[in-house]
Amino acid sequence: MVSVLQMPRTILYGEDSFKKVGEVASKLGNNALIISDRMMEKQLYVEECQHYLKEAGVSSATYLDINSEPKDTFVYEALDKLNAESCNVIIGLGGGSCIDTAKAVAVLGTNGGSISDYMNSRKIAQKSAVPLIAIPTTAGTGSEATDATIITDTAHDIKMMIKQPAFMPEAAIVDPVLSITSPKHITAATGIDALTHAIEAYLSRRAHPFTDFLALTAIGEIMESIRDAYHEPQNIEAKKKMSLAALQAGMAFSNSSVCLVHGMSRPIGALFHVPHGISNAMLLPAVLEYSLEDCYERLADIGDLILKEMKGLTKRETAQKVVEEMKALCLELGIPNLKGWGIQEEQFLKSLEKMARDAIASGSPGNNPRVPDDSELMELYKLCYDYQFTNSQTIKS
């Protein structure tokens, strides 16, 4: 197998790197569209971005109406703004929703069509995208370093995972100071999202030596700092480690792919409007239990990295301890199960067939160490609905 590692052409990381956005943008264009949301506007990050752009001689317009998980309607509204203002560079500023929307706008801006055309590579972007600078304000999605975007097709209630080289940002600016303002529940959701990226990148059937290094490094950093970042929001050292780890995890899964957690998570987000990081966290321990027998050696590698005093245990026992540690982390960070989130059981059960079908169609479950069929997926969804993070629960082969 030939290993390939793709990432943005330019990555800036460190405290106050946000101040370099004007310098970076001026090399790519002279009129920027900032794609963000009202929270970033309220926290003055949008105004600050415009200030740095103006200092560098770059004019700017804004699209700030993203108010949930990224939807195709946001993409088309922002695309209209891009064309109306004749912008030639895009800045995605915010969480994964803002950056994923910006990626879609960048590709459609030069290649045309609707974003659903690109699902499952039905349409391949032939032209370079509008240059995109991705600036995350949460430590989690890793979208700033991936060639994938997740957009909800609102007409069909499907979360589309679209992956093509054209969706890779031209530049990423990762400033951990921007994540200081994240509420605790966002820190928890995005932190476990990043952890899931790293774990699935390491367990993926498409993993390779480059991604293994990035994934394991990210797992170690996250498990060392996520609790401090959650309990101490102003802990800049913990936020620095989380921001770097999220970037590394994004680079890892962009090159080896995610697996079953993400495949199952997307339909939950599309149908029940659960934020992506939360739905990943809800599913992670149960999916690891389901997969354990087919990846216990790799899970044991993770255990050797993050667990203390594991001497004398077999690899299977160490792998089980990793699952228990993930449950304990979800409990500590206040992650609910699907029932606890408020999803009605009757509606959930009626959606099982569609969720299983859409999960498999996304392609991600096929990268999992243990690949489920439709019936297994539906059983796993049912298990996750009222899953308890305090004991062992799994479905049998």
C-alpha positions as CSV (number, residue, x, y, z in Angstrom):
1,M,0.0,0.0,0.0
2,V,1.2,3.5,-0.9
3,S,0.7,5.9,2.0
4,V,-0.6,9.4,1.2
5,L,-0.8,12.4,3.5
6,Q,-2.7,15.4,2.3
7,M,-3.2,18.6,4.3
8,P,-3.7,22.4,3.7
9,R,-0.8,24.1,1.9
10,T,-0.3,26.5,4.9
11,I,-1.0,25.8,8.6
12,L,-0.5,28.4,11.3
13,Y,-0.7,27.2,14.9
14,G,-0.2,29.0,18.1
15,E,-1.5,31.8,20.4
16,D,-2.4,35.0,18.5
17,S,-2.0,33.3,15.1
18,F,-5.4,34.7,14.3
19,K,-3.7,38.1,13.8
20,K,-2.0,36.7,10.7
21,V,-5.3,36.2,8.8
22,G,-4.9,39.5,6.8
23,E,-1.4,38.6,5.8
24,V,-2.5,35.1,4.7
25,A,-5.6,36.4,2.9
26,S,-3.7,39.1,1.0
27,K,-1.7,36.4,-0.8
28,L,-4.9,34.7,-2.0
29,G,-7.2,37.6,-2.9
30,N,-8.3,41.1,-2.2
31,N,-12.0,40.7,-1.3
32,A,-13.0,38.2,1.4
33,L,-16.3,36.6,2.3
34,I,-16.3,35.7,6.0
35,I,-18.6,32.8,6.6
36,S,-19.5,32.6,10.3
37,D,-22.4,32.8,12.8
38,R,-24.1,35.3,15.1
39,M,-22.2,33.9,18.1
40,M,-18.9,34.7,16.5
41,E,-20.2,38.2,15.7
42,K,-21.4,38.6,19.3
43,Q,-18.0,37.6,20.6
44,L,-16.4,40.2,18.3
45,Y,-14.3,37.6,16.4
46,V,-15.9,38.6,13.1
47,E,-15.1,42.3,13.7
48,E,-11.6,41.4,14.7
49,C,-11.2,39.3,11.5
50,Q,-12.4,42.3,9.5
51,H,-9.9,44.5,11.2
52,Y,-6.9,42.3,10.4
53,L,-8.1,42.0,6.8
54,K,-8.5,45.8,6.4
55,E,-4.9,46.3,7.8
56,A,-3.7,44.0,5.0
57,G,-5.6,45.8,2.3
58,V,-8.3,43.1,2.0
59,S,-12.0,44.2,1.8
60,S,-14.6,41.9,3.3
61,A,-18.3,41.0,3.3
62,T,-20.0,38.6,5.7
63,Y,-22.5,35.7,5.8
64,L,-23.5,35.1,9.4
65,D,-26.7,33.1,9.3
66,I,-25.5,29.7,10.2
67,N,-27.5,28.7,13.3
68,S,-27.3,24.9,13.5
69,E,-25.5,21.9,11.8
70,P,-24.5,22.9,8.3
71,K,-27.4,22.7,5.8
72,D,-27.6,23.1,2.0
73,T,-29.7,26.2,2.5
74,F,-26.9,27.9,4.2
75,V,-24.5,27.0,1.4
76,Y,-26.7,28.5,-1.3
77,E,-27.4,31.7,0.7
78,A,-23.7,32.2,1.3
79,L,-22.9,31.3,-2.4
80,D,-25.3,34.1,-3.5
81,K,-23.4,36.5,-1.2
82,L,-20.1,35.4,-2.6
83,N,-21.3,36.1,-6.2
84,A,-23.1,39.3,-5.3
85,E,-20.0,40.8,-3.6
86,S,-17.5,39.4,-6.2
87,C,-15.4,37.9,-3.4
88,N,-12.3,36.0,-4.4
89,V,-11.2,34.5,-1.1
90,I,-13.3,32.8,1.7
91,I,-12.7,32.7,5.4
92,G,-14.5,30.0,7.4
93,L,-14.5,31.3,11.0
94,G,-16.2,29.3,13.8
95,G,-17.0,25.7,14.6
96,G,-17.3,22.8,12.1
97,S,-20.6,24.1,10.8
98,C,-19.1,27.3,9.6
99,I,-16.0,25.7,8.1
100,D,-18.0,22.9,6.4
101,T,-20.3,25.5,4.9
102,A,-17.4,27.5,3.7
103,K,-15.8,24.5,2.0
104,A,-19.0,23.8,0.1
105,V,-19.3,27.4,-1.0
106,A,-15.7,27.5,-2.1
107,V,-16.1,24.4,-4.4
108,L,-19.5,25.5,-5.8
109,G,-18.1,29.0,-6.4
110,T,-15.9,27.7,-9.2
111,N,-17.4,24.4,-10.2
112,G,-21.1,25.1,-10.0
113,G,-24.0,22.7,-9.5
114,S,-25.8,21.8,-6.2
115,I,-23.8,20.4,-3.3
116,S,-25.8,17.1,-3.5
117,D,-24.3,16.6,-6.9
118,Y,-20.9,15.9,-5.2
119,M,-22.2,13.2,-2.9
120,N,-20.5,9.8,-3.5
121,S,-18.3,11.5,-6.1
122,R,-21.2,11.7,-8.7
123,K,-19.7,15.0,-9.7
124,I,-15.9,15.6,-9.3
125,A,-14.7,19.2,-8.9
126,Q,-12.5,19.8,-11.9
127,K,-11.5,23.4,-11.0
128,S,-9.6,24.6,-8.0
129,A,-12.0,26.0,-5.3
130,V,-12.1,29.6,-4.3
131,P,-9.2,29.9,-1.9
132,L,-10.4,29.1,1.7
133,I,-8.8,30.0,5.0
134,A,-10.3,27.9,7.8
135,I,-10.1,29.3,11.3
136,P,-11.6,27.0,14.0
137,T,-12.9,28.5,17.3
138,T,-13.5,25.1,18.9
139,A,-11.1,22.3,19.5
140,G,-12.8,19.4,17.9
141,T,-13.9,19.0,14.4
142,G,-10.6,19.1,12.7
143,S,-12.4,20.3,9.6
144,E,-9.7,22.9,9.0
145,A,-7.3,20.1,7.9
146,T,-9.6,17.8,6.0
147,D,-10.8,17.4,2.4
148,A,-14.3,16.5,3.5
149,T,-17.4,18.4,4.3
150,I,-20.7,17.3,6.0
151,I,-23.8,19.1,4.7
152,T,-27.4,18.2,5.4
153,D,-29.6,17.6,2.3
154,T,-32.7,19.3,3.8
155,A,-35.0,17.8,1.1
156,H,-34.2,14.2,2.0
157,D,-33.0,14.5,5.7
158,I,-29.6,13.1,4.8
159,K,-26.3,14.3,6.2
160,M,-24.0,14.1,3.2
161,M,-20.4,13.3,3.8
162,I,-18.6,14.6,0.7
163,K,-14.8,14.0,0.3
164,Q,-12.8,15.3,-2.6
165,P,-9.4,17.1,-2.8
166,A,-11.1,20.3,-3.8
167,F,-12.7,20.6,-0.4
168,M,-9.3,21.0,1.4
169,P,-8.7,24.5,2.7
170,E,-5.8,26.4,1.2
171,A,-4.8,27.5,4.7
172,A,-5.7,26.8,8.3
173,I,-5.2,29.1,11.2
174,V,-5.4,27.4,14.6
175,D,-5.3,29.8,17.5
176,P,-6.1,28.1,20.8
177,V,-7.1,31.5,22.3
178,L,-10.3,31.5,20.2
179,S,-11.5,28.4,22.0
180,I,-11.4,30.0,25.5
181,T,-14.9,31.3,25.1
182,S,-16.4,27.9,24.3
183,P,-19.1,26.8,26.8
184,K,-18.4,23.6,28.8
185,H,-20.9,21.6,26.8
186,I,-19.3,22.6,23.5
187,T,-15.8,21.8,24.9
188,A,-17.1,18.3,25.8
189,A,-18.8,17.7,22.5
190,T,-16.0,18.9,20.3
191,G,-13.4,17.3,22.5
192,I,-14.9,13.8,22.2
193,D,-15.5,14.5,18.5
194,A,-11.8,15.0,18.1
195,L,-11.1,11.9,20.2
196,T,-13.5,9.9,18.0
197,H,-11.7,11.1,14.9
198,A,-8.3,10.0,16.3
199,I,-9.6,6.6,17.5
200,E,-11.4,5.8,14.3
201,A,-8.4,6.9,12.2
202,Y,-6.3,4.4,14.1
203,L,-8.8,1.6,13.9
204,S,-9.7,2.2,10.3
205,R,-9.0,-0.4,7.7
206,R,-7.4,2.4,5.7
207,A,-5.0,3.4,8.4
208,H,-1.3,3.7,7.5
209,P,2.0,4.7,9.2
210,F,1.5,8.5,8.7
211,T,-2.0,8.5,10.1
212,D,-1.1,6.1,12.9
213,F,1.4,8.6,14.2
214,L,-0.9,11.5,14.1
215,A,-3.8,9.6,15.6
216,L,-1.9,8.2,18.5
217,T,-0.3,11.6,19.2
218,A,-3.8,13.2,19.2
219,I,-5.3,10.5,21.5
220,G,-2.6,11.0,24.0
221,E,-2.9,14.8,24.0
222,I,-6.7,14.7,24.3
223,M,-6.8,12.2,27.1
224,E,-4.2,14.3,29.0
225,S,-6.0,17.6,28.6
226,I,-9.7,17.2,27.9
227,R,-10.8,17.0,31.5
228,D,-8.8,20.1,32.4
229,A,-10.2,21.9,29.3
230,Y,-13.7,21.0,30.4
231,H,-13.5,21.8,34.1
232,E,-11.2,24.8,33.7
233,P,-12.4,26.8,30.7
234,Q,-9.7,29.4,31.1
235,N,-6.9,26.9,31.2
236,I,-4.9,28.0,28.2
237,E,-2.4,25.1,28.4
238,A,-5.2,22.6,28.2
239,K,-6.9,24.5,25.3
240,K,-3.6,24.6,23.4
241,K,-3.2,20.9,23.7
242,M,-6.8,20.3,22.6
243,S,-6.5,22.6,19.6
244,L,-3.3,21.0,18.4
245,A,-4.7,17.5,19.0
246,A,-7.9,18.3,17.1
247,L,-5.8,19.5,14.2
248,Q,-3.7,16.3,14.3
249,A,-6.8,14.1,14.5
250,G,-8.3,15.9,11.5
251,M,-5.2,15.3,9.5
252,A,-5.3,11.6,10.5
253,F,-8.9,10.8,9.7
254,S,-8.8,12.9,6.4
255,N,-6.2,10.5,5.2
256,S,-7.4,7.2,6.7
257,S,-11.1,7.9,7.0
258,V,-13.5,7.5,9.9
259,C,-15.6,4.4,10.6
260,L,-18.8,3.2,12.2
261,V,-19.3,5.9,14.8
262,H,-19.5,8.6,12.2
263,G,-21.5,6.5,9.8
264,M,-24.2,6.0,12.5
265,S,-23.9,9.5,13.8
266,R,-24.8,11.4,10.6
267,P,-28.4,10.0,10.3
268,I,-29.0,10.9,14.0
269,G,-27.9,14.4,13.3
270,A,-30.0,14.7,10.1
271,L,-33.2,13.3,11.6
272,F,-33.1,14.4,15.2
273,H,-30.9,17.5,15.0
274,V,-28.3,16.3,17.5
275,P,-25.0,18.2,17.2
276,H,-22.4,16.1,15.5
277,G,-19.9,16.0,18.4
278,I,-22.7,14.9,20.9
279,S,-24.0,12.1,18.6
280,N,-20.4,10.8,18.2
281,A,-19.9,10.8,21.9
282,M,-23.2,9.0,22.5
283,L,-22.2,6.2,20.2
284,L,-18.5,5.8,20.8
285,P,-18.4,3.4,23.8
286,A,-21.1,1.1,22.3
287,V,-19.4,1.0,18.9
288,L,-16.1,0.2,20.5
289,E,-17.7,-2.6,22.5
290,Y,-19.3,-3.9,19.3
291,S,-15.9,-3.8,17.4
292,L,-13.6,-5.0,20.2
293,E,-13.0,-8.6,19.1
294,D,-11.9,-7.4,15.7
295,C,-9.5,-4.7,16.8
296,Y,-8.5,-5.5,20.4
297,E,-4.8,-5.3,19.5
298,R,-5.1,-1.8,18.3
299,L,-7.3,-0.8,21.2
300,A,-4.7,-2.3,23.4
301,D,-2.1,0.1,21.8
302,I,-4.4,2.9,22.8
303,G,-4.6,1.5,26.3
304,D,-0.9,1.3,26.6
305,L,-0.8,5.0,25.8
306,I,-3.5,6.4,28.0
307,L,-4.0,4.0,30.9
308,K,-1.8,3.7,34.0
309,E,-0.8,0.5,35.8
310,M,-2.0,-1.9,33.1
311,K,0.8,-4.4,33.7
312,G,-0.1,-8.0,33.6
313,L,-3.3,-7.6,31.5
314,T,-3.9,-9.4,28.2
315,K,-4.4,-7.3,25.1
316,R,-8.2,-8.1,25.2
317,E,-8.3,-7.0,28.8
318,T,-6.5,-3.8,28.0
319,A,-8.9,-3.2,25.1
320,Q,-11.8,-3.6,27.5
321,K,-10.3,-1.1,29.9
322,V,-10.1,1.4,27.0
323,V,-13.9,1.0,26.5
324,E,-14.5,1.5,30.2
325,E,-12.3,4.6,30.1
326,M,-14.4,6.0,27.3
327,K,-17.6,5.4,29.3
328,A,-16.1,7.1,32.3
329,L,-15.1,10.1,30.2
330,C,-18.6,10.4,28.8
331,L,-20.1,10.3,32.3
332,E,-17.7,12.9,33.6
333,L,-18.3,15.3,30.7
334,G,-22.1,15.0,31.0
335,I,-22.8,13.2,27.7
336,P,-26.4,11.9,27.6
337,N,-27.7,8.8,25.7
338,L,-30.2,9.3,22.9
339,K,-33.1,8.9,25.3
340,G,-31.6,11.4,27.6
341,W,-31.2,13.9,24.8
342,G,-35.0,13.8,24.4
343,I,-35.5,11.7,21.3
344,Q,-38.9,10.1,21.4
345,E,-38.6,6.3,21.3
346,E,-41.5,5.7,18.9
347,Q,-40.1,8.1,16.4
348,F,-36.6,6.7,16.8
349,L,-37.7,3.1,16.2
350,K,-39.7,4.1,13.1
351,S,-36.5,5.6,11.7
352,L,-34.3,2.6,12.2
353,E,-34.4,1.3,8.6
354,K,-33.6,4.7,7.1
355,M,-30.8,5.4,9.6
356,A,-29.2,2.0,8.9
357,R,-29.6,2.5,5.1
358,D,-28.2,6.0,5.2
359,A,-25.3,5.0,7.5
360,I,-24.2,2.3,5.1
361,A,-24.6,4.5,2.1
362,S,-22.2,7.0,3.6
363,G,-19.4,4.5,3.2
364,S,-17.8,5.0,6.7
365,P,-19.1,1.7,8.3
366,G,-17.1,-0.2,5.6
367,N,-13.9,1.1,7.1
368,N,-14.7,-0.3,10.6
369,P,-12.8,-3.3,11.9
370,R,-16.1,-5.1,12.2
371,V,-18.5,-4.3,9.4
372,P,-22.2,-4.6,10.3
373,D,-25.1,-5.5,8.0
374,D,-28.4,-3.6,8.1
375,S,-29.9,-5.8,10.8
376,E,-26.9,-5.5,13.1
377,L,-26.9,-1.7,12.6
378,M,-30.5,-1.5,13.6
379,E,-29.8,-3.6,16.8
380,L,-26.8,-1.4,17.6
381,Y,-29.0,1.8,17.2
382,K,-31.6,0.3,19.6
383,L,-28.8,-0.5,22.1
384,C,-27.5,3.0,21.9
385,Y,-30.9,4.6,22.5
386,D,-30.9,3.9,26.3
387,Y,-27.2,3.0,26.5
388,Q,-25.8,3.2,30.1
389,F,-22.2,4.3,30.4
390,T,-21.8,2.4,33.7
391,N,-21.8,-1.2,32.5
392,S,-21.0,-3.5,29.6
393,Q,-23.7,-3.8,26.9
394,T,-23.1,-5.1,23.4
395,I,-24.9,-7.1,20.7
396,K,-23.6,-10.6,19.8
397,S,-22.4,-11.8,16.4
